[in-house]
Amino acid sequence: MSDSDDAYMKEQAEQLALHLRLTDGKSGYVEASPDAFHVYVRRKWAGKQITFWDGMPVEWHENVGTHKAANR
């Protein structure tokens, strides 16, 4: 990925985190990879999970540890 693609993917990951309300710094975060967005959350996600964002698949990782959910 080029730098502009990387910046775009990071921006989309931030937008997805805002959409999912994962902005408190401890309940979870979104990470962009070249082939998908990865959502890490501390608890089981209540409600319907998003499966695609901006044409890319979204992979969910639920019940991750506190440090992983805070991206430490």
N, CA, C and O atoms as CSV, one atom per row, in Angstrom:
chain,resi,resn,atom,element,x,y,z
A,1,MET,N,N,0.835,-1.179,0.000
A,1,MET,CA,C,0.000,0.000,0.000
A,1,MET,C,C,0.874,1.234,0.000
A,1,MET,O,O,1.911,1.273,0.662
A,2,SER,N,N,0.462,2.219,-0.728
A,2,SER,CA,C,1.205,3.467,-0.732
A,2,SER,C,C,0.827,4.286,0.500
A,2,SER,O,O,-0.113,3.945,1.218
A,3,ASP,N,N,1.565,5.363,0.735
A,3,ASP,CA,C,1.292,6.208,1.897
A,3,ASP,C,C,-0.100,6.813,1.849
A,3,ASP,O,O,-0.765,6.921,2.879
A,4,SER,N,N,-0.552,7.213,0.655
A,4,SER,CA,C,-1.889,7.799,0.543
A,4,SER,C,C,-2.965,6.751,0.813
A,4,SER,O,O,-3.983,7.056,1.434
A,5,ASP,N,N,-2.746,5.512,0.348
A,5,ASP,CA,C,-3.692,4.430,0.632
A,5,ASP,C,C,-3.719,4.141,2.129
A,5,ASP,O,O,-4.785,3.936,2.710
A,6,ASP,N,N,-2.539,4.126,2.748
A,6,ASP,CA,C,-2.431,3.860,4.167
A,6,ASP,C,C,-3.160,4.945,4.970
A,6,ASP,O,O,-3.889,4.633,5.912
A,7,ALA,N,N,-2.969,6.191,4.607
A,7,ALA,CA,C,-3.635,7.298,5.290
A,7,ALA,C,C,-5.154,7.203,5.112
A,7,ALA,O,O,-5.910,7.463,6.048
A,8,TYR,N,N,-5.590,6.833,3.917
A,8,TYR,CA,C,-7.022,6.680,3.659
A,8,TYR,C,C,-7.605,5.560,4.517
A,8,TYR,O,O,-8.685,5.722,5.086
A,9,MET,N,N,-6.911,4.431,4.618
A,9,MET,CA,C,-7.394,3.309,5.416
A,9,MET,C,C,-7.448,3.687,6.904
A,9,MET,O,O,-8.390,3.312,7.602
A,10,LYS,N,N,-6.452,4.418,7.387
A,10,LYS,CA,C,-6.467,4.863,8.777
A,10,LYS,C,C,-7.643,5.798,9.029
A,10,LYS,O,O,-8.299,5.713,10.068
A,11,GLU,N,N,-7.910,6.689,8.078
A,11,GLU,CA,C,-9.052,7.606,8.197
A,11,GLU,C,C,-10.359,6.826,8.225
A,11,GLU,O,O,-11.241,7.133,9.026
A,12,GLN,N,N,-10.498,5.828,7.369
A,12,GLN,CA,C,-11.707,5.002,7.355
A,12,GLN,C,C,-11.855,4.201,8.644
A,12,GLN,O,O,-12.969,4.020,9.137
A,13,ALA,N,N,-10.749,3.723,9.191
A,13,ALA,CA,C,-10.786,3.003,10.467
A,13,ALA,C,C,-11.262,3.938,11.583
A,13,ALA,O,O,-12.041,3.531,12.444
A,14,GLU,N,N,-10.794,5.187,11.568
A,14,GLU,CA,C,-11.235,6.163,12.558
A,14,GLU,C,C,-12.719,6.464,12.398
A,14,GLU,O,O,-13.435,6.595,13.390
A,15,GLN,N,N,-13.182,6.574,11.164
A,15,GLN,CA,C,-14.603,6.826,10.916
A,15,GLN,C,C,-15.459,5.659,11.400
A,15,GLN,O,O,-16.530,5.868,11.970
A,16,LEU,N,N,-14.989,4.434,11.174
A,16,LEU,CA,C,-15.712,3.258,11.653
A,16,LEU,C,C,-15.748,3.241,13.178
A,16,LEU,O,O,-16.780,2.922,13.769
A,17,ALA,N,N,-14.639,3.578,13.816
A,17,ALA,CA,C,-14.602,3.638,15.283
A,17,ALA,C,C,-15.589,4.677,15.807
A,17,ALA,O,O,-16.268,4.439,16.806
A,18,LEU,N,N,-15.673,5.824,15.142
A,18,LEU,CA,C,-16.650,6.842,15.536
A,18,LEU,C,C,-18.067,6.313,15.359
A,18,LEU,O,O,-18.918,6.503,16.227
A,19,HIS,N,N,-18.315,5.657,14.248
A,19,HIS,CA,C,-19.633,5.110,13.964
A,19,HIS,C,C,-20.042,4.080,15.017
A,19,HIS,O,O,-21.207,4.015,15.411
A,20,LEU,N,N,-19.083,3.280,15.467
A,20,LEU,CA,C,-19.348,2.251,16.472
A,20,LEU,C,C,-19.258,2.789,17.900
A,20,LEU,O,O,-19.498,2.058,18.861
A,21,ARG,N,N,-18.913,4.059,18.031
A,21,ARG,CA,C,-18.747,4.718,19.334
A,21,ARG,C,C,-17.651,4.067,20.173
A,21,ARG,O,O,-17.813,3.866,21.377
A,22,LEU,N,N,-16.552,3.746,19.531
A,22,LEU,CA,C,-15.394,3.168,20.226
A,22,LEU,C,C,-14.336,4.253,20.408
A,22,LEU,O,O,-13.200,4.100,19.959
A,23,THR,N,N,-14.707,5.337,21.061
A,23,THR,CA,C,-13.799,6.467,21.187
A,23,THR,C,C,-13.399,6.764,22.617
A,23,THR,O,O,-12.742,7.773,22.873
A,24,ASP,N,N,-13.784,5.895,23.573
A,24,ASP,CA,C,-13.435,6.169,24.961
A,24,ASP,C,C,-12.033,5.695,25.328
A,24,ASP,O,O,-11.560,5.962,26.432
A,25,GLY,N,N,-11.366,4.996,24.418
A,25,GLY,CA,C,-9.997,4.559,24.653
A,25,GLY,C,C,-9.854,3.305,25.483
A,25,GLY,O,O,-8.733,2.901,25.794
A,26,LYS,N,N,-10.978,2.664,25.856
A,26,LYS,CA,C,-10.848,1.451,26.647
A,26,LYS,C,C,-11.830,0.353,26.262
A,26,LYS,O,O,-11.594,-0.807,26.601
A,27,SER,N,N,-12.924,0.670,25.567
A,27,SER,CA,C,-13.901,-0.371,25.233
A,27,SER,C,C,-13.544,-1.107,23.951
A,27,SER,O,O,-14.023,-2.219,23.727
A,28,GLY,N,N,-12.713,-0.509,23.106
A,28,GLY,CA,C,-12.298,-1.168,21.883
A,28,GLY,C,C,-11.710,-0.191,20.883
A,28,GLY,O,O,-11.649,1.014,21.128
A,29,TYR,N,N,-11.276,-0.731,19.749
A,29,TYR,CA,C,-10.709,0.105,18.695
A,29,TYR,C,C,-10.811,-0.620,17.364
A,29,TYR,O,O,-11.133,-1.807,17.307
A,30,VAL,N,N,-10.531,0.111,16.298
A,30,VAL,CA,C,-10.558,-0.437,14.944
A,30,VAL,C,C,-9.165,-0.315,14.358
A,30,VAL,O,O,-8.519,0.726,14.473
A,31,GLU,N,N,-8.710,-1.388,13.729
A,31,GLU,CA,C,-7.398,-1.421,13.088
A,31,GLU,C,C,-7.589,-1.724,11.607
A,31,GLU,O,O,-8.367,-2.608,11.249
A,32,ALA,N,N,-6.894,-1.007,10.757
A,32,ALA,CA,C,-6.980,-1.231,9.313
A,32,ALA,C,C,-5.836,-2.123,8.852
A,32,ALA,O,O,-4.690,-1.945,9.265
A,33,SER,N,N,-6.158,-3.077,7.996
A,33,SER,CA,C,-5.142,-3.897,7.339
A,33,SER,C,C,-5.411,-3.790,5.844
A,33,SER,O,O,-6.461,-3.282,5.451
A,34,PRO,N,N,-4.503,-4.249,5.009
A,34,PRO,CA,C,-4.713,-4.114,3.565
A,34,PRO,C,C,-5.962,-4.824,3.042
A,34,PRO,O,O,-6.502,-4.440,2.005
A,35,ASP,N,N,-6.422,-5.854,3.749
A,35,ASP,CA,C,-7.545,-6.632,3.228
A,35,ASP,C,C,-8.827,-6.541,4.042
A,35,ASP,O,O,-9.858,-7.053,3.608
A,36,ALA,N,N,-8.795,-5.893,5.230
A,36,ALA,CA,C,-9.997,-5.819,6.066
A,36,ALA,C,C,-9.802,-4.814,7.193
A,36,ALA,O,O,-8.685,-4.376,7.471
A,37,PHE,N,N,-10.910,-4.458,7.836
A,37,PHE,CA,C,-10.874,-3.690,9.077
A,37,PHE,C,C,-11.087,-4.682,10.214
A,37,PHE,O,O,-11.948,-5.557,10.123
A,38,HIS,N,N,-10.312,-4.550,11.279
A,38,HIS,CA,C,-10.421,-5.432,12.429
A,38,HIS,C,C,-10.955,-4.618,13.603
A,38,HIS,O,O,-10.374,-3.602,13.986
A,39,VAL,N,N,-12.074,-5.079,14.169
A,39,VAL,CA,C,-12.683,-4.414,15.309
A,39,VAL,C,C,-12.412,-5.255,16.549
A,39,VAL,O,O,-12.789,-6.425,16.609
A,40,TYR,N,N,-11.761,-4.659,17.528
A,40,TYR,CA,C,-11.458,-5.331,18.794
A,40,TYR,C,C,-12.316,-4.693,19.882
A,40,TYR,O,O,-12.233,-3.486,20.109
A,41,VAL,N,N,-13.135,-5.492,20.552
A,41,VAL,CA,C,-13.988,-4.980,21.619
A,41,VAL,C,C,-13.871,-5.863,22.860
A,41,VAL,O,O,-13.641,-7.068,22.762
A,42,ARG,N,N,-14.034,-5.238,24.032
A,42,ARG,CA,C,-13.895,-5.959,25.297
A,42,ARG,C,C,-15.020,-6.940,25.547
A,42,ARG,O,O,-14.803,-8.019,26.099
A,43,ARG,N,N,-16.226,-6.565,25.140
A,43,ARG,CA,C,-17.392,-7.397,25.419
A,43,ARG,C,C,-18.019,-7.873,24.119
A,43,ARG,O,O,-17.662,-7.418,23.032
A,44,LYS,N,N,-18.953,-8.792,24.253
A,44,LYS,CA,C,-19.719,-9.228,23.092
A,44,LYS,C,C,-20.492,-8.022,22.573
A,44,LYS,O,O,-21.089,-7.276,23.348
A,45,TRP,N,N,-20.475,-7.840,21.264
A,45,TRP,CA,C,-21.112,-6.679,20.655
A,45,TRP,C,C,-22.621,-6.853,20.671
A,45,TRP,O,O,-23.153,-7.824,20.132
A,46,ALA,N,N,-23.302,-5.907,21.293
A,46,ALA,CA,C,-24.766,-5.947,21.341
A,46,ALA,C,C,-25.320,-5.371,20.034
A,46,ALA,O,O,-24.896,-4.306,19.584
A,47,GLY,N,N,-26.251,-6.072,19.446
A,47,GLY,CA,C,-26.839,-5.588,18.207
A,47,GLY,C,C,-26.188,-6.215,16.995
A,47,GLY,O,O,-25.364,-7.123,17.107
A,48,LYS,N,N,-26.571,-5.716,15.840
A,48,LYS,CA,C,-26.084,-6.258,14.578
A,48,LYS,C,C,-24.667,-5.761,14.284
A,48,LYS,O,O,-24.388,-4.564,14.361
A,49,GLN,N,N,-23.800,-6.678,13.954
A,49,GLN,CA,C,-22.427,-6.319,13.607
A,49,GLN,C,C,-22.364,-5.864,12.154
A,49,GLN,O,O,-23.032,-6.423,11.284
A,50,ILE,N,N,-21.560,-4.849,11.909
A,50,ILE,CA,C,-21.314,-4.389,10.542
A,50,ILE,C,C,-20.367,-5.386,9.892
A,50,ILE,O,O,-19.340,-5.742,10.471
A,51,THR,N,N,-20.709,-5.837,8.691
A,51,THR,CA,C,-19.853,-6.813,8.012
A,51,THR,C,C,-18.983,-6.181,6.936
A,51,THR,O,O,-17.959,-6.751,6.560
A,52,PHE,N,N,-19.375,-5.006,6.431
A,52,PHE,CA,C,-18.577,-4.296,5.435
A,52,PHE,C,C,-18.553,-2.820,5.767
A,52,PHE,O,O,-19.542,-2.271,6.254
A,53,TRP,N,N,-17.420,-2.173,5.504
A,53,TRP,CA,C,-17.269,-0.734,5.689
A,53,TRP,C,C,-16.435,-0.225,4.528
A,53,TRP,O,O,-15.315,-0.690,4.318
A,54,ASP,N,N,-16.963,0.715,3.780
A,54,ASP,CA,C,-16.266,1.299,2.634
A,54,ASP,C,C,-15.834,0.209,1.644
A,54,ASP,O,O,-14.762,0.298,1.046
A,55,GLY,N,N,-16.666,-0.808,1.478
A,55,GLY,CA,C,-16.378,-1.878,0.524
A,55,GLY,C,C,-15.394,-2.928,0.998
A,55,GLY,O,O,-15.055,-3.846,0.251
A,56,MET,N,N,-14.930,-2.803,2.236
A,56,MET,CA,C,-13.967,-3.760,2.787
A,56,MET,C,C,-14.654,-4.583,3.870
A,56,MET,O,O,-15.521,-4.068,4.576
A,57,PRO,N,N,-14.280,-5.858,4.014
A,57,PRO,CA,C,-14.877,-6.671,5.082
A,57,PRO,C,C,-14.426,-6.197,6.464
A,57,PRO,O,O,-13.333,-5.657,6.633
A,58,VAL,N,N,-15.296,-6.414,7.437
A,58,VAL,CA,C,-15.000,-6.083,8.831
A,58,VAL,C,C,-14.932,-7.389,9.610
A,58,VAL,O,O,-15.883,-8.171,9.610
A,59,GLU,N,N,-13.806,-7.621,10.273
A,59,GLU,CA,C,-13.631,-8.815,11.097
A,59,GLU,C,C,-13.738,-8.404,12.561
A,59,GLU,O,O,-13.079,-7.465,13.006
A,60,TRP,N,N,-14.570,-9.115,13.294
A,60,TRP,CA,C,-14.829,-8.799,14.693
A,60,TRP,C,C,-14.040,-9.720,15.616
A,60,TRP,O,O,-13.963,-10.930,15.401
A,61,HIS,N,N,-13.455,-9.114,16.652
A,61,HIS,CA,C,-12.730,-9.849,17.688
A,61,HIS,C,C,-13.333,-9.398,19.017
A,61,HIS,O,O,-13.008,-8.329,19.534
A,62,GLU,N,N,-14.224,-10.240,19.560
A,62,GLU,CA,C,-14.931,-9.885,20.785
A,62,GLU,C,C,-14.268,-10.518,22.003
A,62,GLU,O,O,-13.495,-11.470,21.899
A,63,ASN,N,N,-14.598,-9.954,23.157
A,63,ASN,CA,C,-14.098,-10.445,24.443
A,63,ASN,C,C,-12.570,-10.469,24.514
A,63,ASN,O,O,-11.983,-11.379,25.100
A,64,VAL,N,N,-11.938,-9.473,23.920
A,64,VAL,CA,C,-10.488,-9.377,24.009
A,64,VAL,C,C,-10.134,-8.785,25.386
A,64,VAL,O,O,-10.978,-8.170,26.038
A,65,GLY,N,N,-8.915,-8.972,25.806
A,65,GLY,CA,C,-8.476,-8.456,27.097
A,65,GLY,C,C,-8.473,-6.933,27.144
A,65,GLY,O,O,-8.522,-6.261,26.113
A,66,THR,N,N,-8.416,-6.411,28.349
A,66,THR,CA,C,-8.458,-4.973,28.573
A,66,THR,C,C,-7.338,-4.247,27.847
A,66,THR,O,O,-7.571,-3.205,27.235
A,67,HIS,N,N,-6.113,-4.788,27.908
A,67,HIS,CA,C,-4.982,-4.129,27.259
A,67,HIS,C,C,-5.130,-4.152,25.744
A,67,HIS,O,O,-4.787,-3.172,25.083
A,68,LYS,N,N,-5.633,-5.250,25.178
A,68,LYS,CA,C,-5.827,-5.325,23.729
A,68,LYS,C,C,-6.911,-4.361,23.281
A,68,LYS,O,O,-6.762,-3.696,22.256
A,69,ALA,N,N,-8.013,-4.275,24.041
A,69,ALA,CA,C,-9.108,-3.382,23.683
A,69,ALA,C,C,-8.678,-1.918,23.754
A,69,ALA,O,O,-9.215,-1.075,23.035
A,70,ALA,N,N,-7.730,-1.623,24.602
A,70,ALA,CA,C,-7.230,-0.248,24.723
A,70,ALA,C,C,-6.060,-0.007,23.765
A,70,ALA,O,O,-5.478,1.078,23.760
A,71,ASN,N,N,-5.714,-1.021,22.950
A,71,ASN,CA,C,-4.640,-0.917,21.964
A,71,ASN,C,C,-3.308,-0.576,22.625
A,71,ASN,O,O,-2.576,0.294,22.155
A,72,ARG,N,N,-3.003,-1.273,23.721
A,72,ARG,CA,C,-1.722,-1.038,24.422
A,72,ARG,C,C,-0.739,-2.132,24.104
A,72,ARG,O,O,0.389,-2.111,24.597
